[in-house]
């Protein structure tokens, strides 16, 4: 029987960048409406069961209530803490249950947490965050249809998805954490507010994707040497006085001139040391790790990122196979 998971983060899209920039706010009522459309898409694709991450707002139960469905929609069982640990734990349990796909609602940080737990289970990210580089702005109905088509095996996973690379943070030679978009070295001794927005304090940027039409610090690399998450390499930028200027959209409505001193292509499994110490490491836009003055820290690009279901690829695959047609229609 087919099973799809839903992880909707009630805290996404509400950080300090709404004060220092001009980011949109995705309130939880809008997330309820998105999830409702996801569920309708899953049902239309014939998914048998749906599990979800419990949260303090009750996003999925509110979404399901008016649908009056007899299809099993149930929470994965764990003690929620209203932290990113919930997304990690939910991803882990869903993978253990054998979900065919996990639909996520959040930004880069939410998907990073899910990727840490989901152990290879394919994810379909729907954007409801701030810097939405990893997740895409996709209509919930289509996200549900695509996730359902993959979970039911109606479109092969290898045709519907790609495997993203990831960035690994090494502390004293051991893997300590990961990022799906960027690792930023921030010249600040304290974590403070999670978001990175003061470009004067950014010293290094490591990227495993760099697209010129995205928002956030990865856009800097995208405007110099663009590449995608499935491409077999990364990029390291050294920032500071004396560098060449690049104008980039580093946050919603926040366009800054950034000075780039050096650019280095990162090959798989090669390590680049973090030069600025003490410092803070921001992973996918959120400050997470403090680096001490005597601590050895490095970043490397790994092939072993999450499997990402792409809505466009999936729907093209469905069209080629005619899986949503009820009878043959001749094309003249």
C-alpha positions as MATLAB code, in Angstrom:
seq = 'XXXXXXXXXXXXXXXXXXXXXXXXXXXXXXXXXXXXXXXXXXXXXXXXXXXXXXXXXXXXXXXXXXXXXXXXXXXXXXXXXXXXXXXXXXXXXXXXXXXXXXXXXXXXXXXXXXXXXXXXXXXXXXXXXXXXXXXXXXXXXXXXXXXXXXXXXXXXXXXXXXXXXXXXXXXXXXXXXXXXXXXXXXXXXXXXXXXXXXXXXXXXXXXXXXXXXXXXXXXXXXXXXXXXXXXXXXXXXXXXXXXXXXXXXXXXXXXXXXXXXXXXXXXXXXXXXXXXXXXXXXXXXXXXXXXXXXXXXXXXXXXXXXXXXXXXXXXXXXXXXXXXXXXXXXXX';
ca = [
       0.000    0.000    0.000;
       1.304    3.418   -0.923;
       2.255    5.851    1.854;
       3.216    9.535    1.605;
       4.490   11.717    4.443;
       3.831   15.430    5.027;
       6.174   17.597    7.086;
       4.795   21.133    7.422;
       6.907   23.466    9.542;
       4.689   25.965   11.432;
       7.689   28.213   12.181;
       8.983   28.645    8.617;
       8.780   32.023    6.930;
       8.854   34.106   10.115;
      12.496   34.944   10.945;
      14.298   38.283   11.436;
      14.595   38.846    7.686;
      11.030   40.134    7.818;
      12.459   43.041    9.860;
      15.799   43.666    8.126;
      14.583   42.858    4.599;
      11.209   42.472    2.897;
      10.422   38.785    3.034;
       6.867   37.495    2.659;
       5.108   35.946    5.624;
       3.533   32.525    5.131;
       1.089   32.340    8.016;
      -0.073   28.968    9.237;
      -3.564   29.395    7.826;
      -2.023   29.620    4.351;
       0.015   26.485    5.098;
      -3.243   24.727    6.019;
      -4.692   25.686    2.634;
      -1.552   24.492    0.812;
      -1.578   21.172    2.665;
      -5.273   20.711    1.868;
      -4.463   21.013   -1.834;
      -1.498   18.634   -1.432;
      -3.800   16.051    0.140;
      -6.373   16.429   -2.630;
      -3.582   15.852   -5.163;
      -2.418   12.756   -3.276;
      -5.949   11.379   -3.232;
      -6.397   12.009   -6.944;
      -3.211   10.028   -7.589;
      -4.639    7.128   -5.581;
      -2.356    7.233   -2.528;
      -3.632    4.799    0.101;
      -2.309    6.344    3.341;
      -0.887    9.687    4.480;
       1.211   10.265    7.591;
       2.323   13.619    8.949;
       4.498   15.408   11.483;
       2.483   16.627   14.498;
       2.914   20.326   15.262;
       1.626   22.888   17.754;
      -0.747   24.519   15.219;
      -2.212   21.285   13.885;
      -1.634   22.135   10.219;
      -2.514   18.749    8.730;
      -5.544   17.991   10.964;
      -6.982   21.427   10.101;
      -6.348   20.745    6.410;
      -8.048   17.345    6.483;
     -11.111   18.226    8.589;
     -13.373   19.671    5.834;
     -12.416   16.962    3.330;
     -14.441   14.260    5.132;
     -12.210   11.510    3.759;
     -12.146    7.926    5.036;
      -8.562    7.534    3.814;
      -6.126    6.990    6.745;
      -4.356   10.266    7.639;
      -2.361    9.829   10.834;
       0.549   11.405   12.770;
       3.915    9.751   13.184;
       4.330    9.028   16.859;
       6.978   10.977   18.778;
       7.139   13.729   21.388;
       7.221   17.050   19.523;
       9.533   19.786   20.837;
       8.669   22.701   18.488;
      12.291   22.740   17.285;
      14.014   21.611   14.083;
      14.533   18.270   15.834;
      10.854   17.531   15.066;
      11.525   17.635   11.304;
      14.595   15.400   11.711;
      12.677   12.882   13.818;
       9.618   12.906   11.561;
      11.789   12.338    8.479;
      13.514    9.422   10.193;
      10.269    7.717   11.241;
       8.675    8.220    7.828;
      11.698    6.659    6.139;
      11.495    3.685    8.507;
       7.807    3.273    7.625;
       8.738    3.107    3.934;
       7.120    6.253    2.578;
       7.212    6.617   -1.189;
       7.720   10.371   -0.866;
       7.821   13.100    1.803;
       6.198   16.435    0.954;
       7.814   19.247    2.940;
       6.502   22.758    3.574;
       9.226   25.158    4.665;
      12.369   26.878    3.525;
      15.985   25.811    3.163;
      16.339   25.222    6.910;
      13.295   22.949    7.122;
      14.495   20.783    4.246;
      17.985   20.601    5.695;
      16.478   19.178    8.896;
      14.351   16.652    7.001;
      17.348   15.585    4.904;
      19.289   14.853    8.095;
      16.672   12.300    9.118;
      15.026   10.868    6.004;
      17.824    8.430    5.081;
      17.341    8.448    1.315;
      13.536    8.674    1.231;
      12.632   11.005   -1.662;
      11.419   14.469   -0.704;
       9.283   16.966   -2.603;
       9.928   20.451   -1.176;
       7.215   23.137   -1.314;
       8.418   26.642   -0.548;
       6.988   28.441    2.505;
      10.221   29.898    3.901;
      12.441   32.955    3.446;
      15.346   32.128    1.137;
      13.775   29.373   -0.900;
      16.632   27.973   -2.952;
      16.193   24.282   -2.221;
      12.359   24.239   -2.211;
      10.444   25.635   -5.171;
       7.340   27.789   -5.419;
       4.975   25.082   -6.592;
       1.181   24.819   -6.432;
       0.154   22.400   -3.700;
      -2.225   20.488   -5.964;
       0.603   19.676   -8.374;
       2.952   18.809   -5.513;
       0.417   16.309   -4.192;
      -0.188   14.808   -7.636;
       3.548   14.446   -8.299;
       4.279   12.931   -4.891;
       1.397   10.506   -5.344;
       2.457    9.455   -8.841;
       5.937    8.660   -7.535;
       4.691    6.883   -4.406;
       2.314    4.736   -6.486;
       5.109    3.870   -8.926;
       3.179    5.370  -11.844;
       6.209    7.490  -12.760;
       9.598    5.860  -12.019;
      11.584    7.633   -9.323;
      14.714    7.789  -11.469;
      12.751    9.689  -14.107;
      10.936   11.966  -11.665;
      13.827   13.014   -9.454;
      17.470   13.980   -9.121;
      20.017   13.384   -6.386;
      21.295   16.610   -4.889;
      24.815   17.052   -3.637;
      25.335   18.394   -0.129;
      27.934   20.316    1.873;
      29.490   18.602    4.882;
      30.945   20.578    7.791;
      33.972   18.914    9.362;
      35.085   19.787   12.893;
      38.474   18.434   13.937;
      38.313   15.969   11.049;
      34.839   14.566   11.736;
      31.549   15.258    9.952;
      29.471   17.436   12.283;
      26.624   18.806   10.158;
      25.388   19.413    6.611;
      23.886   22.055    4.362;
      21.824   21.730    1.186;
      22.620   25.143   -0.301;
      25.374   27.102    1.427;
      27.770   27.270    4.342;
      28.621   30.847    5.311;
      31.513   31.881    7.561;
      30.289   34.808    9.657;
      32.744   37.032   11.519;
      30.895   37.124   14.818;
      31.682   35.410   18.142;
      28.015   34.816   19.062;
      25.128   32.952   17.450;
      22.631   35.748   18.177;
      19.655   35.833   15.824;
      19.729   32.839   13.492;
      19.478   34.570   10.135;
      22.453   36.021    8.221;
      21.779   39.485    6.843;
      24.833   41.717    7.538;
      27.104   41.161    4.526;
      29.974   43.133    6.106;
      30.540   40.157    8.428;
      30.567   37.417    5.777;
      34.098   36.111    5.118;
      33.641   32.868    3.144;
      30.755   31.262    1.250;
      30.698   27.576    0.261;
      28.073   26.477   -2.277;
      26.834   23.198   -3.716;
      24.447   25.034   -6.051;
      24.569   28.532   -7.517;
      21.741   29.700   -9.736;
      21.475   33.294  -10.988;
      17.690   33.388  -10.565;
      17.645   32.462   -6.869;
      17.583   34.602   -3.715;
      20.097   34.505   -0.839;
      23.846   34.138   -0.603;
      23.951   31.358   -3.198;
      22.892   33.987   -5.749;
      26.375   35.504   -5.433;
      27.951   32.400   -6.917;
      25.118   32.107   -9.423;
      25.979   35.508  -10.859;
      29.644   34.511  -11.294;
      29.780   30.781  -12.090;
      26.288   29.229  -12.151;
      25.718   25.511  -11.614;
      22.979   23.215  -10.291;
      22.661   20.963   -7.266;
      23.052   17.799   -9.339;
      26.293   19.038  -10.926;
      29.401   17.203   -9.657;
      31.217   20.023   -7.875;
      30.856   23.016   -5.561;
      32.190   26.553   -5.231;
      34.102   28.454   -2.550;
      34.100   32.264   -2.413;
      36.401   34.423   -0.312;
      34.876   37.843    0.462;
      36.418   41.064    1.715;
      38.089   44.391    0.985;
      39.990   44.566   -2.287;
      37.702   42.114   -4.021;
      35.765   42.585   -7.233;
      32.191   43.836   -6.762;
      29.133   41.736   -7.531;
      25.593   43.050   -7.046;
      23.404   40.256   -5.666;
      19.942   39.746   -4.068;
      21.118   38.400   -0.699;
      17.624   38.426    0.873;
      14.106   39.340   -0.285;
      14.242   42.995   -1.312;
      17.848   43.284   -0.066;
      20.306   43.832   -2.929;
      23.914   44.400   -1.913;
      27.307   44.903   -3.523;
      29.564   42.065   -2.396;
      33.353   42.104   -2.807;
      34.739   38.783   -4.113;
      38.481   38.232   -3.606;
      38.858   34.648   -4.846;
      36.735   31.914   -6.439;
      37.622   28.218   -6.145;
      35.888   25.208   -7.695;
      35.357   22.428   -5.140;
      35.708   18.854   -6.359;
      33.988   15.946   -4.619;
      35.461   15.010   -1.228;
      38.136   17.718   -1.317;
      38.289   19.763    1.910;
      38.671   23.539    2.180;
      39.624   24.911    5.584;
      37.771   27.745    7.233;
      40.219   30.583    7.663;
      38.341   33.049    9.885;
      38.461   31.986   13.550;
      36.735   32.461   15.899;
      33.606   32.643   13.790;
      30.060   31.402   13.321;
      28.945   29.002   10.600;
      25.536   29.600    9.067;
      24.056   26.550    7.358;
      21.409   27.258    4.704;
      20.860   30.732    6.075;
      20.773   29.996    9.822;
      23.633   30.398   12.289;
      24.292   26.991   13.804;
      27.933   26.323   14.754;
      30.505   28.290   16.767;
      34.127   27.805   15.649;
      36.716   28.353   18.384;
      40.082   30.047   17.771;
      41.982   26.745   18.001;
      39.431   24.510   16.342;
      40.043   22.969   12.923;
      37.032   23.364   10.657;
      36.568   22.557    6.977;
      33.866   22.092    4.331;
      33.598   19.476    1.575;
      31.106   18.621   -1.176;
      29.519   15.178   -1.039;
      27.540   13.203   -3.628;
      25.256   11.775   -0.934;
      22.586   14.468   -0.768;
      18.830   13.881   -0.700;
      16.749   12.471   -3.550;
      14.499   15.316   -4.715;
      11.246   14.751   -6.608;
      10.896   17.385   -9.321;
       7.285   18.311  -10.109;
       7.990   19.277  -13.729;
       9.887   16.064  -14.498;
       7.184   14.006  -12.810;
       4.279   15.589  -14.654;
       6.078   15.289  -18.005;
       6.645   11.616  -17.198;
       2.961   11.201  -16.360;
       1.974   12.855  -19.639;
       4.273   10.579  -21.674;
       2.790    7.495  -20.019;
      -0.793    8.713  -20.128;
      -1.284    7.715  -16.492;
      -3.894   10.422  -15.847;
      -5.950    9.605  -18.934;
      -9.012    7.432  -18.511;
      -8.997    6.352  -22.140;
      -6.772    6.657  -25.188;
      -6.966   10.043  -26.898;
      -5.499   10.184  -30.415;
      -3.094   13.030  -31.112;
      -3.478   14.386  -34.661;
];
